[in-house]
Each structure stands twice: as C-alpha cells, then as structure tokens.
C-alpha cells in the first residue's frame, strides 16, 4: 500500500481490517475524527504512537503537549504543514 491507496481508504465508512493502531488513528484523523484518533493512541507509549500523538496535539494547537510527545518519539516538531506531516506519518507507518 502507498499513500494514494491509504487516502482512497478515507472514502470508506469504517477503517479496513489489518491496519496498525497508529494507521487506524491516522485514518480516523483523516476522516475528521480527532477524538477517536486520540483515544486509540492515548495510552500507548511506543515511539510510533508517541509520534502520532504529537502530531494530533500539534493539530489541536496544544504545542506544549505536542512537544512533549515529539520528545517521547525522539523527534522535533516539524516545520511542515499538518497535511504534510500526516502524509509523512502515513508513509513511515506503511
């Protein structure tokens, strides 16, 4: 699967079976359901989840919290747009 195929999945009403929890969170975020996306990764502490968590808090506008999660992910807050970061996260996780 590539980014285009993943974006095509956003036309569906439910996420496809077999996505990792991180990709499922990004699928929900791509559908505009930030709360569900956040709920999926809120209690996870691996670096990939922390990266998605950071992105979600950056999108929310809570930069202090986002920076905390970027540090947990071993990353720095990017200067990319939110859309660019979302696409990069999908690419990394695919």
C-alpha positions as CSV (number, residue, x, y, z in Angstrom):
1,X,0.0,0.0,0.0
2,X,1.1,3.6,-0.7
3,X,-0.1,7.0,0.4
4,X,-2.5,7.2,-2.5
5,X,-4.1,3.9,-1.7
6,X,-4.3,4.9,2.0
7,X,-6.0,8.2,1.1
8,X,-8.5,6.2,-1.0
9,X,-9.4,4.3,2.1
10,X,-10.8,7.5,3.6
11,X,-13.8,7.2,1.3
12,X,-14.9,4.1,3.3
13,X,-17.1,4.4,6.4
14,X,-15.0,2.1,8.5
15,X,-11.3,1.6,8.6
16,X,-10.1,-1.6,6.9
17,X,-9.2,-4.6,9.0
18,X,-5.5,-5.1,9.5
19,X,-4.3,-1.6,10.0
20,X,-1.9,-1.0,12.9
21,X,-3.4,1.1,15.7
22,X,-1.3,4.0,14.6
23,X,-2.5,3.9,11.0
24,X,-6.1,3.4,12.2
25,X,-5.6,6.6,14.3
26,X,-4.4,8.5,11.2
27,X,-7.3,7.1,9.2
28,X,-9.8,8.5,11.8
29,X,-7.9,11.8,11.8
30,X,-8.1,11.8,8.0
31,X,-11.8,11.4,8.3
32,X,-12.0,14.4,10.7
33,X,-12.5,12.4,13.9
34,X,-9.6,13.7,16.0
35,X,-11.2,12.5,19.3
36,X,-11.4,8.8,18.1
37,X,-7.8,9.1,16.7
38,X,-6.6,10.4,20.0
39,X,-8.5,7.8,22.0
40,X,-6.7,5.0,20.0
41,X,-3.2,6.1,20.9
42,X,-3.7,8.0,24.2
43,X,-2.5,5.1,26.4
44,X,0.3,3.8,24.2
45,X,3.9,4.6,24.9
46,X,5.9,3.2,21.9
47,X,7.7,5.7,19.7
48,X,5.4,5.4,16.7
49,X,2.4,6.1,18.9
50,X,4.1,9.0,20.5
51,X,4.8,10.4,17.1
52,X,1.1,10.2,16.1
53,X,0.2,11.5,19.5
54,X,2.5,14.5,19.0
55,X,1.0,15.2,15.6
56,X,-2.5,15.1,17.0
57,X,-1.7,17.6,19.7
58,X,0.1,19.8,17.2
59,X,-3.1,19.7,15.1
60,X,-5.2,20.5,18.2
61,X,-3.0,23.6,18.8
62,X,-1.6,22.3,22.1
63,X,2.1,22.8,21.2
64,X,3.4,22.3,24.7
65,X,1.8,18.9,24.9
66,X,2.8,18.2,21.2
67,X,6.5,19.0,22.0
68,X,6.3,16.6,25.0
69,X,5.2,13.8,22.7
70,X,7.7,14.7,20.0
71,X,10.4,14.2,22.6
72,X,8.9,10.9,23.6
73,X,9.1,9.9,19.9
74,X,12.7,11.0,19.6
75,X,11.7,13.8,17.2
76,X,11.4,17.5,17.0
77,X,8.3,19.4,15.9
78,X,8.5,19.7,12.1
79,X,8.0,22.9,10.2
80,X,5.9,21.1,7.7
81,X,2.2,21.7,7.3
82,X,-0.1,19.5,9.2
83,X,-1.2,17.8,5.9
84,X,2.5,17.2,5.0
85,X,3.2,15.7,8.5
86,X,0.1,13.5,8.2
87,X,1.3,12.2,4.9
88,X,4.8,11.6,6.2
89,X,3.5,9.7,9.2
90,X,1.4,7.5,6.9
91,X,4.4,6.8,4.7
92,X,6.5,6.0,7.7
93,X,3.9,3.6,9.1
94,X,3.0,1.9,5.9
